Amino acid sequence: MTLDPTAEASFMWAFHKLASIGKGYKWPVVAQKEYFDIYKIFEVPDSFSELYDVPLDTEGVLENIIPVEIPEHIINNYRQQFPSRTDAYVNSFVDKWTELVEYLYERLSSIILKEGKAVEGLILFRYYRCFEDLAHKLNVPTFYFELGLRVPDYRNTFYWSKSGLQGKAGFESRFAKFNIEFTEKPVLVLESKEILALFLREDKLSYLNTHIPKEYEFGILGGYSIPQASSAFNQITLAEELMLVRKWYSNDKIIIKKHPGDPLDGTPHFPNIEKIGITSAQFIQKCKRVVTAGSNVTFEAALYGVPAYDLGWSQYSFISNSSLKELTDELPDNIKLNFIAFCCLAPLELLKDINYIRKAITLDSELEMYKLNLDYYLRDYGLTYEELAASDNRLELILQSRLNKEYLKVMPKGNLTPVAELQIELNHTLNKEKEQTKINSELFKEVECVKEKNKELNEELAQLKEKYSLLENESNLLQVNNKKNIDSLKELNNLNTIMNVKLKDAEQLCGEKEALYREILESTSYKSKPFRKFADLLKRKV
């Protein structure tokens, strides 16, 4: 569930993943109505398979789960209590949402009666107090999960907890329990490079032998620019992190990496925004220390020996420097790193294994969970716990197993042999060649697109030339017609001038005749009757 104010069904990948897992067991799947509606026409992006370990189709999923839709009126009733959707979203993580809890309790209780099966637990992708209350009401445990280290640098993992996520994950109390068990019965503890050798993708193993110069005193890994689940507990922003860091170093000593999943994806007016798109591992290795807020980067940085200052509501607060009031630059010990790597994190593919989830929920021993996960990684690379424990050069053994080469024990523990270095370099070169081939293929496609576009542009140019020729002809015709009209106008003006002259002559002649008539009238001869008749007749004629 999410009341995300920026998008509808914003965690479609999580819905698809859980629903896909659930179809094999006819699980009830709880979500808002919009998720079910969109899923009916949802086309799974190709990238989802690598990013989230999900199938690329939705066939048969909705038909083989029990949909439990959260009614829209319950969502609307809750939202109406707040001045904005954002306020409702942030408060929904911590509020006691009685209406929703009662509805889901009744709905799940009726499913239990109908199916004749009990609910073993709740698998949750986000921490909400209301679901914690629901679990208590149903008297079942909870299993929370969120993505951990992942592609493109690492094999996909998730972190999990029975108590919540981020600051609610309870990693510190779990570690205290693990440490007690470890003291009583020690187990194999790996060096940070050995952990990386198990987690890094094959094409990134070169990170183990790469020394990137420390260009910056501080690297800041930004979070989302919109409210998140952690906003209900800690609202620190990138701007505040930068302000705190600037108290120690000038802008040229600071580098910032934006969160790749930020929906706004805007570039703030901050110094040194990383624009190349490098991965978090590459970014970390460029910095002497990093700042983050509730991110897996805290653990990741520690693996590379880079101190992290985690200022957020974080599951990793017990292994980080928690304040920038002073530069402590502390790093966690290997026991804590191993605890996180093999107790708190797990390979993402195990999330599809219901028996693994059952074991995680019911197993009371953190040490047994540690062995379970470590053994899974080792078996995946053709190793056993006993072989690794007996080795004098564990890093060499892991790399040899991963690269499918014969193990040669020729160097002291903790160093790479020349053979392993050569293997890593060769593997790195082969992957670079693959990348170059891919780039060349993409460039060829781009060239073909440019050629096609050029052809279209030439055709458009020819059409424009033809239109220009027609317009030019029309312009010439208009100019000819215009000249004729001007000549006709000149003739009319000349005729008008002649007519005006003749009119003036006529007016002058009339005036002379009028004067003559008056002269006649005033003469004494006009008084005689015969002459008067003649004069009147002459006037009428004139």
C-alpha positions in Angstrom: 0.0 0.0 0.0 1.1 3.5 -0.6 -0.6 6.9 -0.5 2.2 8.3 -2.6 1.1 11.9 -3.7 3.3 11.9 -6.8 2.0 8.8 -8.7 -0.6 6.1 -8.7 0.6 2.5 -8.1 4.2 3.7 -7.7 5.5 0.4 -6.6 4.2 -1.8 -9.4 7.4 -3.9 -9.3 6.8 -4.9 -5.7 3.1 -5.7 -6.4 4.2 -7.9 -9.4 6.9 -9.6 -7.4 4.6 -10.5 -4.4 1.7 -11.4 -6.6 3.9 -13.6 -8.7 5.2 -15.4 -5.7 1.7 -15.7 -4.2 0.2 -17.3 -7.2 2.0 -20.5 -6.4 0.3 -20.7 -3.0 -3.1 -19.0 -3.7 -2.1 -16.3 -1.2 -4.3 -13.3 -0.3 -2.6 -10.2 -1.7 -3.5 -6.9 -0.1 -3.2 -3.7 -2.1 -5.2 -0.6 -3.2 -7.7 -1.1 -6.0 -5.5 0.9 -8.5 -2.8 -1.8 -8.3 -5.2 -4.5 -9.4 -6.8 -2.3 -12.1 -3.4 -1.4 -13.6 -2.1 -4.9 -13.3 -4.8 -6.2 -15.7 -3.1 -4.3 -18.5 0.4 -4.2 -17.1 3.3 -5.0 -19.5 6.3 -6.0 -17.5 9.4 -3.9 -18.6 12.4 -6.1 -19.7 14.6 -4.4 -17.1 12.4 -5.8 -14.2 13.9 -9.3 -14.7 17.4 -8.2 -13.8 16.5 -5.4 -11.4 13.8 -7.3 -9.3 14.1 -11.0 -10.2 10.5 -11.2 -11.5 8.9 -13.0 -14.4 8.3 -11.0 -17.6 4.6 -11.8 -17.9 1.5 -11.6 -15.7 -0.2 -14.6 -17.1 -2.3 -16.5 -14.5 -1.3 -14.3 -11.6 -4.5 -12.6 -10.7 -6.4 -15.8 -11.3 -4.3 -17.7 -8.8 -4.2 -15.3 -5.9 -6.9 -14.0 -3.6 -7.2 -10.2 -4.3 -7.9 -8.2 -1.2 -8.6 -4.7 -2.4 -8.4 -1.8 0.0 -11.7 0.1 -0.6 -11.3 3.6 -2.1 -13.7 5.1 0.5 -11.3 4.0 3.4 -8.4 5.8 1.6 -10.5 8.9 0.9 -11.8 9.0 4.5 -8.3 9.0 5.8 -7.0 11.6 3.3 -9.8 14.0 4.2 -8.4 14.4 7.7 -5.3 16.2 6.3 -4.8 19.5 4.4 -2.9 17.7 1.6 -2.3 14.2 0.1 1.4 14.6 1.2 0.4 15.1 4.8 -1.8 12.0 4.6 1.0 10.0 3.0 3.6 10.9 5.6 1.2 10.4 8.6 0.0 7.0 7.2 3.2 5.3 8.3 2.8 6.1 12.0 -1.0 6.7 12.5 -3.3 4.2 14.1 -5.7 3.5 11.2 -8.5 1.7 12.9 -10.9 1.7 10.0 -8.4 0.0 7.7 -7.3 -2.5 10.4 -10.9 -3.6 11.1 -11.7 -4.0 7.4 -8.6 -6.1 6.7 -9.1 -8.2 9.8 -12.7 -9.1 8.9 -11.7 -9.7 5.2 -8.8 -12.0 6.1 -10.8 -13.8 8.8 -13.5 -14.6 6.2 -10.8 -15.9 3.8 -9.3 -18.1 6.6 -12.8 -19.6 7.2 -13.4 -20.1 3.5 -10.0 -21.6 2.6 -9.6 -23.6 5.8 -6.0 -22.4 6.2 -4.5 -20.2 8.8 -2.4 -17.1 8.0 1.2 -17.8 8.9 2.4 -14.2 8.7 2.4 -11.0 6.8 5.0 -10.2 4.2 5.3 -6.4 3.9 7.3 -4.1 1.6 6.7 -1.0 3.7 6.5 -0.3 7.4 3.0 0.9 8.5 1.8 1.0 12.0 -1.6 -0.2 10.8 -0.2 -3.4 9.4 1.7 -4.0 12.6 -1.6 -3.6 14.5 -3.2 -6.0 12.0 -0.5 -8.6 12.7 -1.1 -8.3 16.4 -4.9 -8.6 16.0 -4.3 -11.7 13.8 -1.6 -13.0 16.2 0.8 -13.6 13.4 4.5 -12.5 12.8 5.6 -10.0 10.2 8.3 -10.2 7.6 9.5 -6.9 6.2 11.8 -6.6 3.2 13.4 -3.9 1.1 16.1 -3.9 -1.6 19.7 -4.1 -0.5 22.9 -4.0 -2.5 22.0 -4.6 -6.2 22.8 -4.3 -9.8 24.8 -3.0 -11.6 27.6 -3.5 -9.1 26.4 -6.4 -7.0 24.2 -9.5 -7.2 20.7 -8.5 -6.1 20.0 -8.7 -2.4 17.3 -7.7 0.0 17.4 -6.8 3.6 14.8 -8.1 6.0 13.5 -7.7 9.5 10.6 -9.0 11.7 10.1 -5.6 13.3 10.1 -3.1 10.5 12.3 -1.3 8.0 14.9 1.5 8.2 15.0 2.8 11.8 12.4 0.1 12.8 14.5 -2.8 11.4 16.1 -3.4 14.8 19.5 -4.3 13.4 21.3 -3.0 16.5 19.4 -5.2 18.9 19.7 -8.2 16.6 23.5 -7.6 16.5 23.6 -7.6 20.3 22.0 -11.0 20.2 24.3 -12.2 17.4 27.4 -11.0 19.4 26.4 -13.0 22.4 25.9 -16.2 20.3 29.2 -15.5 18.5 31.1 -15.1 21.7 29.8 -18.5 22.9 30.3 -20.2 19.6 32.6 -18.3 17.2 32.0 -18.7 13.4 34.0 -17.8 10.3 34.4 -14.0 10.0 35.3 -12.7 6.5 37.4 -9.6 5.7 35.6 -6.8 3.8 37.3 -7.7 0.5 36.1 -11.3 0.9 32.6 -10.2 1.5 32.8 -8.0 -1.7 34.2 -11.1 -3.6 30.9 -12.9 -2.7 28.7 -9.9 -3.5 30.2 -8.2 -6.6 29.0 -9.1 -10.0 31.6 -11.0 -12.1 32.3 -7.9 -14.3 32.9 -5.8 -11.2 35.5 -8.0 -9.5 38.1 -5.6 -10.7 37.0 -3.2 -7.9 39.0 -5.5 -5.5 42.2 -4.5 -7.1 41.4 -1.0 -8.3 42.8 2.0 -6.4 40.7 5.1 -7.3 42.3 8.3 -6.0 40.4 10.1 -3.3 39.4 13.3 -5.2 37.0 14.6 -2.6 36.9 15.1 1.2 33.1 14.4 1.3 30.7 12.7 -1.0 27.0 13.2 -0.4 24.5 10.6 -1.7 21.2 12.3 -2.0 17.9 10.7 -1.2 14.5 11.4 -2.8 13.4 15.0 -3.2 9.9 14.0 -2.3 8.6 12.7 1.1 9.3 9.0 1.8 8.4 6.5 4.6 11.3 7.8 6.6 9.9 11.4 6.5 7.5 10.5 9.3 10.5 10.0 11.5 13.3 12.1 10.1 13.0 14.8 7.4 16.7 15.7 6.8 17.2 16.9 3.2 20.1 17.1 0.8 20.3 20.9 1.4 20.7 20.4 5.1 23.3 17.7 4.6 25.3 20.0 2.3 25.0 22.9 4.9 26.5 20.6 7.6 29.3 19.4 5.3 30.2 23.0 4.2 31.1 23.7 7.8 34.1 21.5 7.3 35.1 21.8 3.7 34.6 24.2 0.7 32.6 23.3 -2.3 35.5 22.1 -4.4 36.1 19.4 -1.8 32.5 18.1 -2.0 30.8 15.9 -4.6 27.1 15.1 -4.7 25.4 12.0 -6.3 21.6 12.3 -6.8 19.4 9.3 -6.1 18.9 7.4 -9.4 15.3 6.7 -8.5 14.2 10.2 -7.7 10.9 10.8 -9.6 11.6 14.5 -10.0 15.2 14.0 -11.2 15.9 17.7 -11.0 19.4 19.1 -10.7 19.6 21.5 -7.7 21.8 24.5 -7.7 24.4 22.8 -5.6 28.2 22.4 -6.3 29.7 19.4 -8.0 26.7 17.4 -9.0 27.9 14.1 -10.4 26.6 14.0 -13.9 28.5 11.1 -15.4 26.1 8.5 -14.0 28.7 6.4 -12.2 27.6 3.8 -9.8 27.5 4.2 -6.0 30.6 1.9 -5.6 32.6 4.1 -8.0 31.4 7.2 -6.3 32.2 6.0 -2.8 35.8 5.1 -3.9 36.4 8.7 -5.0 35.6 10.1 -1.6 37.4 10.1 1.8 34.1 9.9 3.6 30.4 9.9 2.6 27.2 11.4 3.9 23.8 9.7 3.5 20.4 9.4 5.2 19.1 5.9 5.8 20.7 4.2 2.8 22.4 0.9 2.0 25.4 3.1 1.1 26.4 3.2 4.8 27.1 -0.5 4.7 28.5 -0.4 1.1 31.0 2.4 2.0 32.3 0.4 5.0 33.1 -2.5 2.7 35.5 -0.2 0.9 37.0 1.3 4.1 35.2 4.6 3.6 33.6 6.1 6.8 29.9 7.0 6.4 27.9 9.6 8.3 24.3 8.4 8.2 22.1 11.3 9.3 18.7 9.7 8.6 16.3 7.3 10.2 18.5 4.4 9.4 18.8 0.6 10.0 22.6 1.2 9.8 22.9 3.8 12.5 24.9 1.4 14.8 27.7 1.1 12.2 27.9 4.7 11.1 29.1 8.1 12.4 25.8 9.7 13.5 26.8 13.4 13.6 28.8 16.0 11.7 29.5 18.0 14.8 33.0 16.5 14.7 34.7 14.3 12.1 35.1 11.0 13.9 35.6 8.9 10.7 35.0 5.6 12.5 34.6 2.4 10.7 32.7 -0.7 11.9 34.6 -3.9 12.8 34.4 -7.0 10.6 32.0 -8.7 13.0 29.4 -6.0 12.4 30.0 -6.1 8.6 29.6 -9.9 8.6 26.5 -9.7 10.6 24.9 -7.3 8.1 26.1 -9.2 5.1 24.9 -12.6 6.2 22.1 -12.0 8.8 20.4 -8.9 7.5 21.0 -9.2 3.8 20.0 -12.2 1.6 20.1 -13.1 -2.1 17.0 -11.6 -3.7 16.1 -15.0 -5.3 15.5 -16.4 -1.8 12.5 -14.1 -1.5 10.6 -16.5 -3.8 11.4 -19.5 -1.4 8.5 -19.8 1.1 10.6 -22.2 3.2 13.3 -19.6 3.5 10.8 -17.0 4.7 9.3 -19.5 7.1 12.8 -20.2 8.5 13.6 -16.5 8.8 10.4 -15.8 10.7 10.6 -18.8 13.0 14.4 -19.2 13.5 15.3 -17.7 16.9 19.1 -17.8 16.4 20.9 -15.0 14.5 24.0 -17.3 14.3 22.0 -20.0 12.5 20.7 -17.4 10.0 24.2 -16.2 9.4 25.4 -19.8 8.6 22.4 -20.3 6.4 23.0 -17.3 4.2 26.8 -17.6 4.0 26.5 -21.3 3.1 24.0 -20.3 0.3 26.6 -17.9 -1.3 29.4 -20.4 -1.0 27.4 -23.3 -2.6 26.4 -20.9 -5.4 30.1 -20.5 -6.2 30.9 -24.2 -5.7 32.4 -23.9 -2.3 31.6 -25.2 1.2 31.9 -23.5 4.6 34.5 -26.1 5.7 36.7 -25.4 2.6 36.7 -21.7 3.1 37.4 -22.0 6.9 40.3 -24.3 6.2 41.9 -22.0 3.5 45.0 -19.9 4.2 43.9 -17.5 1.4 40.1 -17.2 1.5 40.0 -14.3 -1.0 42.0 -16.3 -3.5 39.8 -19.3 -3.1 36.6 -17.4 -3.6 37.9 -15.7 -6.8 39.3 -19.0 -8.2 35.9 -20.6 -7.6 34.0 -17.7 -9.1 36.2 -17.6 -12.2 36.1 -21.4 -12.6 39.9 -21.6 -12.3 42.0 -24.1 -10.4 42.9 -22.8 -7.0 46.6 -22.0 -6.6 47.7 -21.2 -3.0 50.9 -19.3 -3.7 50.4 -16.0 -1.7 49.8 -15.1 1.9 46.3 -14.6 3.3 44.6 -11.4 2.2 46.6 -10.8 -1.0 45.8 -11.6 -4.7 48.2 -13.9 -6.6 49.5 -12.8 -10.0 47.3 -15.5 -11.5 44.2 -14.1 -9.9 45.1 -10.6 -10.9 45.5 -11.8 -14.4 42.2 -13.6 -14.3 40.4 -10.5 -13.0 42.1 -8.3 -15.6 41.3 -10.8 -18.4 37.7 -11.0 -17.2 37.5 -7.2 -17.0 39.0 -6.9 -20.6 36.5 -9.4 -21.9 33.6 -7.5 -20.4 35.0 -4.3 -21.8 35.1 -5.9 -25.2 31.5 -7.0 -24.8 30.5 -3.5 -23.7 32.4 -2.0 -26.7 30.7 -4.4 -29.1 27.4 -3.4 -27.6 28.3 0.3 -27.9 29.4 -0.3 -31.6 26.1 -2.0 -32.3 24.2 0.9 -30.8 26.4 3.4 -32.7 25.7 1.5 -36.0 22.0 1.7 -35.2 22.4 5.4 -34.6 24.3 5.9 -37.9 21.5 4.0 -39.7 18.9 6.2 -38.0 20.9 9.3 -39.0 21.1 8.1 -42.6 17.3 7.5 -42.6 16.8 10.9 -41.1 19.1 12.5 -43.7 17.1 10.8 -46.5 13.9 12.2 -45.0 15.4 15.6 -44.7 16.5 15.5 -48.4 13.0 14.5 -49.4 11.7 17.4 -47.4 14.2 19.8 -48.9 13.2 18.7 -52.5 9.6 19.3 -51.6 10.5 22.7 -50.2 12.4 23.6 -53.4 9.4 22.6 -55.4 7.1 24.8 -53.3 9.6 27.7 -53.6 9.6 27.4 -57.4 5.8 27.5 -57.4 5.8 30.5 -55.1 8.4 32.3 -57.2 6.2 31.8 -60.4 3.2 33.1 -58.5 5.3 36.1 -57.4 6.3 36.8 -61.0 2.7 36.7 -62.2 1.7 39.0 -59.4 4.4 41.5 -60.3 3.2 41.5 -64.0 -0.4 42.0 -63.0 0.7 44.7 -60.6 2.5 46.5 -63.4 -0.6 46.4 -65.6 -2.7 47.7 -62.8 -0.3 50.6 -62.2 -0.4 51.5 -66.0 -4.2 51.4 -65.9 -4.2 53.6 -62.9 -1.9 56.1 -64.6 -4.3 56.3 -67.6 -7.2 56.9 -65.3 -5.3 59.7 -63.6 -4.5 61.3 -67.0 -8.2 61.1 -68.1 -9.2 62.6 -64.7 -6.8 65.5 -65.3 -8.2 66.1 -68.8 -11.8 66.0 -67.5 -11.0 68.4 -64.7 -9.6 70.9 -67.3 -12.6 70.6 -69.5 -14.9 71.0 -66.5 -13.1 74.3 -65.6 -13.5 75.5 -69.2 -17.2 74.6 -69.2 -17.6 76.4 -65.9 -15.9 79.5 -67.3 -18.0 79.5 -70.5 -21.2 79.2 -68.4 -20.0 82.2 -66.3 -19.5 84.3 -69.4 -22.9 83.4 -70.8 -24.5 84.2 -67.5 -22.8 87.6 -67.5 -24.0 88.3 -71.0 -27.6 87.4 -70.1 -27.5 89.8 -67.2 -26.2 92.5 -69.4 -29.1 91.9 -71.8 -31.6 92.0 -68.9 -30.3 95.3 -67.6 -30.4 96.9 -71.0 -33.5 99.1 -72.0 -34.1 97.0 -75.0 -35.1 94.1 -72.7 -38.1 96.0 -71.6 -39.7 95.8 -75.1 -41.9 92.6 -75.3 -40.5 91.1 -78.4 -36.9 91.4 -77.3 -37.8 90.0 -73.8 -39.2 86.9 -75.3 -36.1 86.5 -77.3 -33.9 86.9 -74.2 -35.9 84.4 -72.2 -35.7 81.9 -75.0 -31.9 82.4 -75.2 -31.5 81.8 -71.4 -33.4 78.5 -71.7 -31.2 77.4 -74.5 -28.0 78.4 -72.7 
